[in-house]
Amino acid sequence: MNLNKNNYTMEFYKNNPTNLHTPIKKGKLTKKQKIQEIIFNLETCIETEKSKLGGGNKELIVKLQNKLNQKLNPTPKS
């Protein structure tokens, strides 16, 4: 399989041409916004790994899924 480097580069920069992180808002984030950002990043990483050839790194997917589950269902502190 021959990968065209230009097509890969174009697809990489397709969503964000400057390839910079786009924060939710300027300044400090609230605790709720931080949690939303973390959940979004975990979901994106999991989807990216799953979309790779061969299914990606299975161990990494499991670790990220565990962290995502912890963020979605936090255990109450005693």
Secondary structure, DSSP 4 states (H G I P E B T S, - for coil): -PPPHHHHHHHHTSS-TT-----SSSSPPPHHHHHHHHHHHHHHHHHHHHHSGGGS-HHHHHHHHHHHHHHHSPPPP-
